């Protein structure tokens, strides 16, 4: 009997195995043949003292010889396989068949491995649909759980398979992005062994957004976004619709000065103003990379750092409303001199001159009080709130702590496109003519220029400007005015100002004391009040910033789109799909009339799919042969444009191994300090509690007392075992486990014993037989360490003497 391919023969024998009732293995073999065997083939490995059984599980291997051997039939040239035929067939089994269908269904050999179905389930997993929801949907599609040939565990297995080869998949994704648009940029910071430590990447559309709106940036890090615990940092700004937009992503290996400096060098674009939190390493790195950039601390982070003490002050002076006055002092003063005066007033009013928290806040006033940087342009951002908002969007809808890096990069691109679609919808809404609330000529003109959101703010300022009155400044020139609120508040003397406005209608120059236009680029109510008072026809164009208009886009020297939207023939993929969809639906309609038409359509479609896949494969082979010069080849794969930033690191090979977990923020415990760390109270242990079995008070208990044989056997069996679920049913490693000790950084380091300790151990081993120890002599050395869970690790030197044979080994025993 012959088949066209091995897969066809496998499907045939698979169906036979299902009907008869025995599990089937995947085929294996050589170049000339393939073998299909019963899963109960072979014998279970014998268990010995050196190879003990780890878990209490049974084996289904019974030495069954049933199976089928397939032989390949080649063409005349001897290169291509024409068909396969059955060479040897053994139908006799040495075990009973499974007749119950419920027991036969879970066999992996008959589970559905349809590529389309796996692609569908993979798309659901990529969309972060929970596993139980996927199973409920699949059950409904198949008519019930009894007709389902997959289990929930299969979905988890596919998830683990998706996490494998993470670095290779990540580099392939970056290569595809580079192929779609050469402007795509990525950079890697490598460890000494070549493992990827930090990653920075920026898509073409993000660089386009930076060219338009990169005059002010916020940068903040967030945790728990990926499988390796690497903090995520995003360069975030505000576009012409006042929406958050991203300029680049970075995954950091740690939060040290060197890593932040590398990340900012990878960003390597001049920034006018950048907001960040109070991470002590960040301002140092910013000063080195961007010496001319204005660095401001986030106003919210500064207050949040002292939140506990500030809340106590607010509660203590609740009757006198300290909180409202404190916030007014932060936001309302217009000049540093005015802030200093109001700050001194507050300290005297509430007798807080000796308060250490307020002294600390006053020492860094130049970095976070708005009055000290009114002349610095920062758009509408005064804190890292936009970064915090983006962090919440990312963590709530796209990634979690179990996301591998290649999926993480894809999810970031998906998030970016989702926000882009919202921006497109907002841009379309700005195309129409907007009706104004008044008939002032300058308002009608700006309504044609501003985006819808910015125009709403302008109209709100127009409304509030009616609450002000304008008079000539008696101390100024003829074109100087005072704009004051009609409902002046006496509760806070500095809360309402007489704002000085200087005008020059002929030259088109206007200036307000509040500096809102210089700081944000948006017109304040005082200038608008002056415009209405002077009855100007047109606002000078320099006061209508381009970044807030519908024509905010600037011309760039590269293509703005991340993906190729059109082929070489000028047609888009959507246009081709529409044409193909009409033809395909007609085939589906005609083939549904009879079984013969359906079978004919399936044969033609299978042949068409095979030809299309072959064409794609040939095209890919042609692209590999004609790869551009200068591309990086890593382990046989071509990765274009993926180069380490530093010239020294460029000579290193990028390792495709999984990267190390990132170090958490905080002080790292040095190796020389780790050995001195102990659990419990400080000082030496008293060891005054006696063991109930032997009566000796040396720190052990009845569970670790070595006078009992059962304890010695149990502790000896625990040698080499690690915490967590075992990887397999066999303990194949006969080598002693390494000494590990955990520090506060959750990174395990090897404990190196001194030469004196090793000498003592060897002396004890030599003297073991002389002392007449028959079974086992053990000397314990307790090394205590503290990890996040407070787990104790007891390290023991085990000396076992059986007859004249002595085996020495250093083992870790987790008690």
C-alpha positions in Angstrom: 0.0 0.0 0.0 1.4 3.4 -1.0 0.7 7.0 0.1 1.6 10.4 -1.4 3.4 11.6 1.7 4.4 10.6 5.2 1.7 12.9 6.7 -1.0 11.1 4.7 0.3 7.7 5.9 0.4 9.0 9.5 -3.3 10.2 9.2 -4.3 6.8 7.9 -2.6 4.9 10.7 -3.8 7.4 13.2 -7.4 6.8 12.3 -6.7 3.0 12.6 -5.2 3.4 16.0 -8.2 5.5 17.2 -10.7 2.9 16.0 -8.8 -0.1 17.4 -8.0 1.7 20.7 -4.3 2.2 21.3 -2.1 5.4 21.5 0.3 6.2 18.7 3.7 7.9 18.7 4.9 10.6 16.3 6.9 9.1 13.5 10.6 8.9 13.6 13.3 7.4 11.4 16.1 8.2 9.0 16.4 9.7 5.5 15.3 6.5 3.8 12.4 5.5 6.1 10.0 6.5 8.8 8.5 4.4 11.6 5.1 4.7 13.3 4.9 2.8 16.6 2.5 2.1 19.4 3.1 4.4 22.4 3.6 1.3 24.6 6.8 0.4 22.8 10.0 0.1 24.7 10.7 -0.7 28.4 10.8 1.4 31.5 14.3 2.3 32.7 15.5 0.3 35.7 15.8 2.2 38.9 19.0 1.9 40.9 20.6 3.7 43.8 22.3 6.1 41.5 19.1 6.6 39.4 16.3 6.6 41.9 12.7 7.2 41.1 11.7 10.8 41.8 8.0 10.8 41.5 5.5 8.0 42.1 4.3 7.7 38.5 3.6 4.6 36.4 5.0 3.9 33.0 3.0 2.7 30.0 5.9 1.2 28.2 5.3 -2.6 27.9 7.6 -3.6 25.1 4.9 -3.6 22.4 6.3 -4.3 18.9 3.3 -3.2 16.9 3.9 -0.6 14.3 4.4 0.3 10.7 7.6 1.1 8.8 7.4 3.4 5.7 9.9 3.4 2.9 10.5 6.4 0.7 10.2 6.1 -3.1 12.5 8.7 -4.8 12.4 9.9 -8.4 14.9 9.0 -11.0 17.3 11.8 -9.9 17.1 10.5 -6.3 16.4 13.9 -4.8 12.6 14.3 -4.4 10.3 11.8 -2.6 7.6 10.7 -5.0 5.6 8.5 -2.6 5.9 6.3 0.5 4.9 2.6 0.8 4.5 0.2 3.7 7.6 -1.8 4.1 6.9 -3.7 7.4 3.6 -3.9 9.3 3.2 -5.5 12.7 -0.4 -5.6 14.0 0.0 -7.8 17.1 0.0 -6.0 20.4 1.0 -7.4 23.8 -1.6 -5.3 25.8 -5.3 -4.9 25.9 -7.0 -2.3 23.7 -9.0 0.6 25.1 -12.6 0.3 24.2 -14.1 3.1 26.2 -14.3 6.2 24.0 -14.0 8.6 26.9 -10.6 7.0 27.7 -9.5 7.0 24.1 -10.2 10.7 23.4 -7.4 12.2 25.5 -4.7 10.5 23.5 -2.4 13.0 22.0 -2.2 11.1 18.8 -5.8 11.8 17.9 -6.0 15.4 19.1 -6.7 18.1 16.6 -3.5 19.6 15.2 -5.1 21.5 12.4 -2.9 24.5 11.6 -6.0 26.8 11.0 -7.4 25.8 14.4 -4.1 26.3 16.2 -3.7 29.7 14.5 -7.2 30.6 15.7 -6.4 29.5 19.3 -3.0 31.3 19.1 -4.7 34.5 18.1 -7.0 34.2 21.1 -4.1 33.7 23.4 -2.2 36.7 21.8 -5.3 38.8 22.6 -5.0 37.7 26.2 -8.3 35.8 26.3 -8.3 33.6 29.4 -7.7 29.9 28.8 -11.1 28.8 30.3 -12.9 31.3 27.9 -11.0 29.9 24.9 -12.1 26.3 25.9 -15.7 27.4 26.4 -15.8 29.0 22.9 -14.1 25.9 21.3 -16.6 23.6 23.1 -19.5 25.6 21.7 -18.0 25.5 18.2 -17.7 21.7 18.4 -21.1 21.1 19.9 -20.1 20.1 23.4 -17.1 18.9 25.4 -17.6 15.3 24.3 -16.8 16.2 20.7 -13.7 18.2 21.6 -10.4 16.5 20.8 -8.2 19.0 22.8 -7.9 19.7 26.4 -7.1 22.8 28.5 -3.6 21.4 29.1 -2.9 21.5 25.4 -3.5 25.3 25.4 -1.1 25.7 28.3 1.4 23.5 26.4 1.1 25.8 23.4 1.7 28.8 25.6 4.9 27.2 26.9 5.9 26.5 23.3 5.2 30.1 22.4 7.7 31.2 25.2 10.5 29.1 23.7 13.2 30.6 21.5 12.1 34.0 22.8 15.2 35.9 21.7 15.1 34.4 18.2 11.5 35.4 17.7 12.1 38.9 19.0 15.0 39.4 16.6 12.9 38.0 13.7 10.1 40.5 14.6 12.6 43.4 14.6 14.0 42.2 11.3 10.5 42.1 9.8 9.9 45.7 11.0 13.3 46.8 9.5 12.3 45.1 6.2 9.0 46.9 6.1 10.6 50.3 6.7 14.4 50.7 7.0 13.8 53.7 9.3 13.0 51.3 12.2 15.6 51.4 14.9 16.6 49.1 17.7 19.5 48.8 20.0 20.8 46.3 22.6 22.8 46.5 25.7 24.6 43.2 26.2 26.0 41.3 29.2 29.6 40.0 29.2 28.4 36.6 28.0 26.4 38.1 25.1 23.0 37.9 26.7 20.6 40.7 26.0 20.5 43.0 29.0 18.5 46.0 27.8 16.5 46.7 24.7 15.5 50.0 23.0 13.4 50.2 19.9 11.5 52.9 18.0 9.1 52.4 15.1 9.0 54.7 12.1 5.7 56.2 13.1 7.1 57.0 16.5 10.0 58.9 15.0 7.5 60.7 12.8 5.5 61.7 15.9 8.7 62.9 17.6 9.5 65.1 14.6 6.1 66.8 15.1 5.7 66.8 18.9 9.0 66.0 20.5 9.6 69.4 22.1 8.7 68.0 25.5 8.9 64.5 26.8 8.1 62.6 30.0 9.9 59.4 31.0 9.0 57.0 33.7 9.5 53.3 34.4 7.0 50.7 35.4 7.4 47.1 36.5 5.6 43.7 36.1 5.2 43.9 32.4 7.2 40.9 31.0 8.5 37.5 31.8 11.9 38.6 32.9 10.9 41.4 35.2 12.6 44.1 33.1 11.3 47.6 33.9 9.5 49.3 31.0 10.3 52.9 30.1 8.4 54.9 27.6 9.2 58.2 26.1 5.8 59.9 26.0 4.7 63.3 24.7 1.5 65.1 23.7 0.3 65.5 20.1 -1.9 68.3 18.6 -5.1 66.6 19.9 -3.6 66.7 23.4 -3.4 62.9 23.4 -0.5 60.8 24.7 1.9 59.6 22.0 5.0 57.4 22.4 8.4 58.1 20.8 10.2 54.9 21.9 10.2 51.9 24.2 13.0 50.6 26.4 13.3 47.5 28.6 16.0 48.0 31.2 18.2 45.4 32.8 18.4 47.5 36.0 17.9 51.1 37.1 21.4 52.3 37.5 23.1 55.4 36.1 25.0 53.4 33.4 21.8 51.7 32.2 19.8 55.0 32.1 22.7 56.6 30.3 22.7 53.9 27.7 18.9 54.2 27.2 19.1 58.0 26.7 22.0 57.5 24.3 19.9 55.1 22.3 17.1 57.7 22.2 19.9 60.1 21.0 17.6 62.9 20.0 17.7 66.4 21.4 14.9 67.2 23.8 13.9 70.7 25.0 12.3 69.6 28.3 11.9 66.2 30.0 9.9 65.3 33.1 10.9 62.3 35.2 10.4 60.9 38.7 12.7 61.2 41.7 14.9 58.2 40.7 18.4 59.3 41.9 20.1 57.7 38.9 18.0 59.4 36.3 19.1 63.1 36.7 22.8 62.1 36.6 22.3 60.2 33.3 20.2 63.0 31.9 22.9 65.5 32.7 25.5 63.4 30.9 23.5 62.7 27.8 21.4 65.8 27.5 23.4 68.7 29.1 21.3 71.4 27.4 17.9 69.8 28.2 15.7 71.1 30.9 15.1 68.4 33.5 12.1 68.8 35.8 10.9 66.5 38.6 7.3 65.3 38.5 5.2 67.5 40.8 3.1 64.6 41.9 6.1 62.3 42.6 7.8 64.9 44.8 4.7 65.3 47.0 4.0 61.6 47.0 7.5 60.9 48.4 6.6 62.9 51.5 2.9 61.9 51.5 2.8 60.4 54.9 4.2 63.4 56.7 2.2 65.9 54.6 -1.0 64.0 55.4 -0.1 64.4 59.1 0.3 68.1 58.7 -2.9 68.4 56.8 -4.8 66.6 59.5 -3.1 68.6 62.3 -4.0 72.0 60.7 -7.3 70.9 59.2 -9.3 73.7 60.8 -7.0 76.4 59.3 -7.1 74.6 55.9 -3.3 74.1 55.5 -3.8 71.8 52.5 -5.5 74.4 50.3 -3.0 77.0 51.2 0.0 74.7 50.6 -1.3 73.8 47.1 -2.0 77.4 46.3 1.6 78.3 47.2 2.9 75.6 44.9 0.7 76.5 41.9 -0.2 80.2 42.1 2.9 82.3 42.5 4.2 83.7 39.2 7.8 84.4 40.1 10.4 82.9 42.4 10.4 86.0 44.5 6.7 85.7 45.0 7.0 82.0 45.9 9.7 82.7 48.5 7.5 85.4 50.1 4.4 83.1 50.3 6.5 80.2 51.6 8.0 82.3 54.4 4.4 83.4 55.3 3.3 79.8 55.5 6.1 78.8 57.8 5.4 81.7 60.2 1.6 81.3 60.0 1.7 77.6 61.1 5.0 77.6 63.0 6.7 75.0 60.7 10.2 76.4 60.4 11.7 73.4 62.1 9.8 70.9 60.0 12.4 68.6 58.2 10.0 67.6 55.4 9.3 71.2 54.4 13.0 71.9 54.5 13.7 69.0 52.1 11.0 70.2 49.7 12.4 73.8 49.8 15.9 72.6 49.0 14.8 71.2 45.6 12.4 74.0 44.8 14.2 74.8 41.5 13.4 71.4 40.2 9.6 71.1 40.8 8.0 74.4 41.7 6.3 75.7 38.5 7.2 79.4 39.4 10.9 78.6 38.7 10.4 77.4 35.1 7.5 79.6 33.8 9.7 80.6 30.9 10.5 77.0 29.9 8.2 75.5 27.2 6.7 72.2 28.5 3.4 72.1 26.5 0.5 71.0 28.7 2.6 68.7 30.9 3.7 69.6 34.4 4.1 66.0 35.7 4.7 62.4 34.5 0.9 61.8 34.6 0.9 61.0 30.8 3.6 58.4 31.4 1.5 56.9 34.3 -1.5 56.9 32.1 0.3 55.0 29.3 1.7 52.6 31.9 -1.8 51.8 33.0 -3.0 51.3 29.5 -0.2 48.9 28.8 -0.6 46.8 31.9 -4.4 46.7 31.9 -4.9 45.7 28.2 -1.8 44.3 26.6 0.9 42.7 28.8 1.4 41.1 32.2 4.2 39.3 34.2 4.0 36.2 31.9 4.5 38.0 28.6 7.6 36.9 26.7 9.7 39.6 25.0 8.7 38.8 21.4 5.0 39.0 22.3 5.7 42.1 24.4 7.1 43.9 21.3 4.1 42.9 19.3 1.7 44.1 21.9 3.4 47.4 22.1 3.0 47.8 18.3 -0.7 46.8 18.7 -1.2 49.3 21.4 0.5 52.0 19.3 -1.9 51.2 16.3 -4.9 51.3 18.5 -4.1 54.8 19.7 -3.2 55.8 16.1 -6.7 54.7 15.0 -8.3 57.0 17.7 -6.1 59.9 16.5 -7.2 59.3 12.9 -10.9 59.4 14.0 -10.2 62.7 15.9 -8.4 64.1 12.9 -11.4 63.4 10.7 -13.7 65.1 13.2 -11.6 68.2 12.9 -12.1 68.5 9.1 -15.5 70.2 9.3 -16.2 73.9 9.9 -16.6 74.7 13.6 -19.2 77.1 14.8 -18.0 79.7 17.3 -19.7 81.0 20.3 -19.0 84.6 19.5 -18.5 86.6 16.3 -15.1 88.0 17.1 -13.0 87.8 13.9 -10.0 86.4 15.7 -12.0 83.5 17.2 -13.5 82.6 13.8 -10.0 82.5 12.3 -8.5 80.3 15.0 -11.5 77.9 14.8 -10.3 77.1 11.2 -6.8 76.3 12.5 -6.9 74.7 15.9 -7.8 71.1 16.4 -11.1 70.4 18.0 -9.7 69.7 21.5 -7.5 72.8 21.6 -10.4 74.9 20.3 -12.5 73.7 23.2 -9.9 75.0 25.6 -9.7 78.3 23.7 -13.5 78.7 24.0 -13.3 77.9 27.7 -10.7 80.6 28.1 -13.0 83.0 26.1 -15.8 82.2 28.6 -13.6 82.8 31.7 -12.2 86.0 30.2 -15.6 87.6 30.7 -15.0 87.4 34.5 -12.1 89.8 34.2 -11.9 93.5 33.7 -9.1 95.4 32.0 -7.8 98.9 32.9 -4.8 100.9 31.9 -1.7 100.4 34.0 -1.0 103.7 35.8 2.7 102.7 36.3 3.2 101.6 32.8 3.1 102.9 29.3 0.0 103.7 27.2 -0.1 100.2 25.8 0.2 98.5 29.2 -2.9 97.1 31.0 -3.9 95.5 34.2 -6.3 92.5 34.0 -7.9 91.7 37.3 -10.7 89.3 38.4 -14.0 90.9 39.2 -14.6 88.5 42.2 -11.3 88.9 44.0 -10.8 86.4 46.8 -9.5 87.6 50.2 -9.0 84.1 51.6 -5.6 83.8 50.0 -3.9 87.1 49.4 -1.8 85.9 46.5 -4.6 83.7 45.0 -5.9 86.4 42.6 -3.5 88.8 40.9 -3.6 91.9 38.8 -2.0 90.5 35.8 0.1 93.0 33.8 -0.3 92.7 30.0 1.9 94.6 27.6 0.7 95.1 24.1 2.0 96.5 20.8 -0.7 96.3 18.2 1.4 97.7 15.4 4.2 95.2 15.9 1.9 92.4 16.8 3.6 91.8 20.2 1.7 90.7 23.3 3.1 89.6 26.7 1.3 88.5 29.9 2.7 88.3 33.4 1.3 84.8 34.0 3.6 83.3 31.3 1.0 80.7 30.3 1.7 81.1 26.6 5.5 80.8 27.0 5.0 77.8 29.2 2.3 75.8 27.4 1.8 77.5 24.0 -1.9 78.1 24.8 -3.3 81.6 25.1 -4.3 82.7 28.7 -7.5 84.4 29.6 -5.6 87.7 30.2 -4.3 87.9 26.6 -7.8 87.0 25.3 -9.3 89.7 27.4 -6.8 92.1 25.9 -7.6 90.9 22.3 -11.3 91.6 22.9 -10.6 95.0 24.5 -8.4 96.1 21.6 -10.8 94.6 19.0 -8.0 93.0 16.9 -9.0 91.3 13.7 -6.3 88.6 13.6 -4.1 86.9 16.2 -0.5 87.1 15.1 0.6 83.7 13.7 3.5 83.3 16.1 0.9 83.1 18.9 -0.9 80.2 17.2 1.6 77.4 17.6 1.7 74.9 14.7 1.8 71.9 17.0 -1.8 72.6 18.1 -3.2 73.0 14.6 -4.7 70.5 12.1 -1.6 71.0 9.9 0.9 70.1 12.7 2.7 67.5 10.5 6.1 68.5 9.2 7.9 67.1 6.2 10.3 64.2 7.0 12.9 62.5 4.8 11.4 59.0 5.3 8.2 57.1 4.8 5.8 57.6 7.7 4.2 54.2 7.8 5.6 51.2 9.7 4.3 48.7 7.1 4.2 48.7 3.3 0.6 49.6 2.4 1.1 49.0 -1.3 2.9 46.5 -3.5 5.1 47.3 -6.5 2.1 47.4 -8.7 0.6 50.2 -6.6 -2.3 48.1 -5.3 -3.0 47.6 -1.6 -3.5 44.3 0.2 -7.1 45.3 1.1 -7.9 45.9 -2.6 -6.5 42.4 -3.6 -8.5 40.8 -0.8 -11.7 42.3 -1.9 -11.3 40.9 -5.4 -10.3 37.4 -4.0 -13.2 37.4 -1.5 -15.8 37.7 -4.3 -14.3 34.8 -6.2 -13.9 32.7 -3.0 -17.5 33.3 -1.9 -18.8 32.2 -5.3 -16.8 29.0 -5.0 -18.3 28.4 -1.5 -21.8 29.0 -2.7 -21.5 26.6 -5.7 -19.6 23.9 -3.7 -22.3 23.7 -1.0 -24.9 22.3 -3.4 -23.6 18.7 -3.4 -20.9 16.5 -1.8 -19.2 16.0 -5.2 -18.8 19.7 -5.7 -17.5 20.1 -2.2 -14.9 17.4 -2.6 -13.8 18.9 -5.9 -13.4 22.3 -4.3 -11.4 21.0 -1.4 -9.0 19.2 -3.8 -8.5 22.4 -5.8 -8.1 24.5 -2.7 -5.6 22.1 -1.1 -3.5 22.2 -4.3 -3.8 26.0 -4.5 -2.7 26.4 -0.9 0.3 24.0 -1.5 1.4 26.0 -4.5 1.0 29.3 -2.7 3.1 28.1 0.2 5.8 26.8 -2.1 5.8 30.2 -3.8 6.3 32.0 -0.5 9.0 29.6 0.4 10.9 30.2 -2.8 10.5 34.0 -2.4 12.0 33.8 1.1 14.9 31.7 -0.1 15.5 34.3 -2.8 15.5 37.1 -0.3 18.0 35.3 1.9 20.4 34.9 -1.0 20.1 38.5 -2.0 20.3 40.0 1.5 21.7 43.5 1.7 25.3 44.0 2.7 25.9 45.0 6.3 23.3 42.8 7.9 24.1 40.8 11.1 24.0 37.0 10.9 23.3 35.4 14.3 23.4 31.6 14.5 22.5 31.2 10.9 19.6 33.8 10.9 19.8 37.1 9.1 18.9 40.1 11.2 19.1 43.4 9.4 19.8 46.6 11.1 20.1 45.1 14.5 23.4 46.4 15.8 24.6 47.1 19.4 25.0 50.9 19.9 28.5 50.9 21.3 31.4 50.1 19.0 32.9 47.7 21.6 29.7 45.8 22.0 29.2 45.7 18.3 32.0 43.1 18.1 30.2 40.8 20.5 27.8 38.2 19.3 24.3 38.5 20.5 23.4 35.4 22.5 20.0 33.9 21.8 19.7 32.5 25.3 17.1 33.8 27.6 18.2 37.0 29.4 18.7 37.2 33.1 15.9 38.6 35.2 16.3 42.3 35.9 17.5 43.5 39.3 14.9 45.3 41.3 15.3 48.9 42.3 17.2 49.4 45.5 20.5 48.6 47.0 22.2 45.5 45.8 23.8 43.3 48.4 27.4 42.6 47.5 28.9 39.1 47.5 31.2 39.8 50.4 28.2 41.0 52.4 25.9 38.1 51.5 27.9 35.5 53.4 27.5 37.5 56.6 23.7 37.8 56.4 21.7 35.8 58.9 18.1 35.2 59.7 16.5 36.2 63.0 18.0 38.3 65.8 21.5 39.7 65.6 24.4 38.0 67.3 25.3 34.4 67.8 22.5 31.9 68.4 22.2 30.6 72.0 21.2 27.1 70.9 19.7 26.4 74.3 16.8 24.2 72.9 17.6 20.5 73.1 16.6 18.0 70.5 13.9 15.6 71.7 15.6 12.6 70.2 19.3 12.9 71.2 19.1 15.6 73.8 21.9 17.7 72.2 21.4 21.5 72.0 23.4 22.4 68.8 20.6 24.0 66.7 19.0 20.9 65.1 15.6 19.4 65.9 13.9 16.0 65.7 13.4 16.3 61.9 17.1 16.9 61.2 18.5 14.8 64.0 21.1 12.5 62.4 20.9 9.8 65.1 17.8 8.5 63.4 18.2 6.3 60.3 15.0 7.6 58.7 16.3 11.2 58.9 19.6 10.2 57.4 17.9 8.4 54.5 15.4 11.2 53.9 18.1 13.9 53.9 20.3 11.8 51.6 17.4 11.5 49.2 16.9 15.2 49.2 20.4 15.9 48.0 20.4 17.8 44.7 16.7 18.6 44.8 15.6 22.2 44.2 12.5 24.0 45.1 9.4 24.0 42.9 7.9 21.4 40.6 10.3 18.7 39.4 11.2 18.9 35.7 10.7 15.2 35.0 10.2 11.8 36.5 13.9 10.9 36.5 16.8 12.4 38.4 19.3 12.1 35.6 21.9 14.3 37.3 24.2 12.5 39.6 26.4 15.6 40.1 26.3 17.4 43.4 24.2 20.6 43.4 26.0 23.9 43.6 26.0 26.0 46.7 23.5 28.9 46.3 22.6 31.7 48.5 19.9 34.3 47.8 20.3 38.0 48.4 17.8 40.9 48.4 18.2 41.2 44.7 16.7 37.7 44.1 19.8 36.7 42.3 21.6 33.5 43.4 25.3 33.6 43.8 27.7 30.8 44.5 29.1 30.5 48.0 32.9 30.1 48.0 34.3 28.3 51.0 37.6 29.2 52.4 40.7 27.0 52.2 40.6 26.5 55.9 37.1 25.0 55.7 38.0 22.7 52.9 41.1 21.5 54.8 39.0 20.7 57.8 36.5 18.8 55.7 39.2 16.6 54.2 40.6 15.9 57.7 37.2 14.8 58.9 36.8 12.5 55.9 40.2 10.9 56.5 39.5 10.3 60.1 36.0 8.9 59.5 37.0 5.2 59.2 39.5 5.6 62.1 36.7 6.7 64.4 34.7 3.6 63.6 31.6 5.1 62.0 29.8 2.2 60.3 26.9 3.8 58.4 27.2 7.5 57.9 29.1 10.3 59.5 27.9 13.8 58.8 29.3 17.1 59.8 27.0 20.1 59.3 27.9 23.6 58.4 24.8 25.9 58.5 24.8 28.8 56.2 21.8 31.0 56.6 20.5 33.4 54.0 17.3 35.4 53.6 15.4 35.7 50.4 12.0 37.3 49.7 10.1 34.5 51.3 12.3 34.2 54.3 13.3 30.6 53.3 16.2 29.0 55.2 18.8 27.0 53.3 20.9 24.5 55.3 24.1 23.4 53.5 25.5 20.1 54.7 28.7 18.2 54.0 27.7 14.6 53.7 30.3 11.8 54.3 29.1 8.3 53.5 31.3 5.3 54.2 30.1 1.9 53.0 32.7 -0.8 53.7 36.0 0.4 52.3 34.5 2.8 49.8 34.2 6.5 50.8 32.2 9.1 48.8 32.4 12.8 49.6 30.1 15.4 48.3 28.9 18.9 49.2 25.1 19.1 48.8 22.3 21.6 49.3 19.5 20.4 51.5 16.3 22.6 51.5 14.6 22.1 54.8 
